[in-house]
Amino acid sequence: QVQLVESGGGVVQSGGSLRLSCAASGRTFSRSAMGWFRQAPGKPREFVAKISASGGGTGYADSVKDRFTISRDNAKNMVFLQMNSLKLDDTAVYYCAGGPWDYLSSGRANYWGQGTQVTVSS
């Protein structure tokens, strides 16, 4: 079993940047694809980005492509989400999750973190 703890959220002005981190515990982390999701108030949770177990493959939602970058450090059991050119619409609670690569984009993860709030202000 893997436990996930996100950090790095906060308030940032439109156009600014933030880097989210996800610390994982558990021996299966390095064998699991990982992803980031977000949920804005009154909206369903949506896929943001995913990365393969080795880190060699990534995938992004169209809304964040070319602005966000997902990465991982398997030696440190960490996953990151670098967010640049932030927009008001990026305001949401961001969740780290892990599971099979083929299912992550649809939100089918085996384990989830508790989330971290990102607020983009004008």
C-alpha positions in Angstrom: 0.0 0.0 0.0 1.2 3.5 -0.8 0.4 6.6 1.3 0.6 10.0 -0.3 1.0 13.5 1.2 0.8 16.6 -1.0 2.4 20.0 -0.2 3.3 23.2 -2.0 -0.1 24.7 -2.5 -0.8 28.3 -1.8 -2.0 31.6 -3.2 -0.3 33.0 -6.3 -1.1 35.8 -8.7 -2.3 35.1 -12.3 0.7 34.4 -14.5 2.8 33.1 -11.6 4.2 29.7 -10.8 3.9 27.0 -8.1 5.6 23.7 -7.6 3.5 20.9 -5.9 5.2 18.0 -4.2 3.8 14.6 -3.3 5.7 12.4 -0.8 5.0 8.7 -1.1 5.5 5.9 1.4 5.4 2.3 0.5 7.6 -0.1 -1.4 5.5 -0.2 -4.5 5.8 3.5 -5.4 8.6 3.0 -8.0 6.4 0.4 -9.8 3.3 2.6 -10.0 2.3 5.3 -12.5 1.4 8.5 -10.7 -0.9 11.4 -11.5 -2.2 14.7 -10.5 -5.8 15.6 -10.4 -7.8 18.7 -9.3 -11.2 19.7 -8.2 -12.6 23.2 -8.3 -15.6 24.2 -6.1 -18.8 22.8 -7.6 -17.0 20.9 -10.3 -16.1 17.2 -10.7 -12.5 16.1 -10.1 -10.5 16.2 -13.3 -7.3 14.7 -14.6 -4.3 17.0 -14.9 -1.2 15.0 -15.6 0.4 11.5 -15.3 3.8 10.0 -15.3 4.8 6.4 -15.9 6.6 4.3 -13.2 10.0 4.9 -14.8 9.3 8.5 -15.5 9.9 8.0 -19.2 6.3 8.7 -20.2 4.0 11.6 -19.4 0.5 12.7 -20.3 -1.4 16.0 -19.8 -4.8 17.4 -20.0 -5.2 19.8 -22.9 -6.0 22.6 -20.4 -2.5 22.5 -18.8 -0.4 21.2 -21.7 2.7 23.4 -22.2 2.2 25.1 -18.8 2.5 22.3 -16.3 5.2 19.7 -16.0 5.0 16.4 -14.0 8.2 14.7 -12.8 9.2 12.1 -10.2 12.2 11.1 -8.2 11.9 7.4 -7.4 15.0 7.5 -5.2 13.2 9.9 -2.9 9.7 8.6 -3.4 8.5 12.0 -4.7 6.3 13.3 -7.5 6.2 16.9 -8.5 4.0 19.2 -10.6 5.6 22.4 -11.8 2.8 24.9 -12.7 3.7 27.9 -14.8 1.6 30.7 -16.3 -1.1 30.0 -13.8 -4.7 31.2 -14.6 -7.7 31.9 -12.5 -9.3 28.7 -13.8 -6.4 26.7 -12.2 -7.8 27.4 -8.8 -8.6 24.0 -7.2 -7.6 21.4 -4.7 -4.9 19.4 -6.3 -4.6 15.7 -5.5 -1.8 13.2 -6.0 -2.8 9.7 -7.0 -1.2 6.4 -8.1 -2.4 3.5 -10.1 -2.2 1.8 -13.5 -1.0 4.0 -16.4 -4.0 3.0 -18.6 -6.6 4.0 -16.1 -5.2 7.2 -14.5 -6.5 9.6 -17.1 -10.0 8.4 -16.2 -9.5 8.9 -12.5 -9.2 5.2 -11.6 -6.4 5.3 -9.1 -5.6 2.8 -6.4 -4.6 5.5 -3.8 -5.0 9.2 -3.2 -3.5 11.9 -1.2 -5.5 14.4 0.9 -5.1 17.3 -1.5 -3.5 20.8 -1.4 -5.2 24.0 -2.2 -4.0 26.2 -5.0 -5.6 29.6 -5.4 -4.8 31.9 -8.3 -5.7 35.5 -7.8 -6.1 38.3 -10.2 
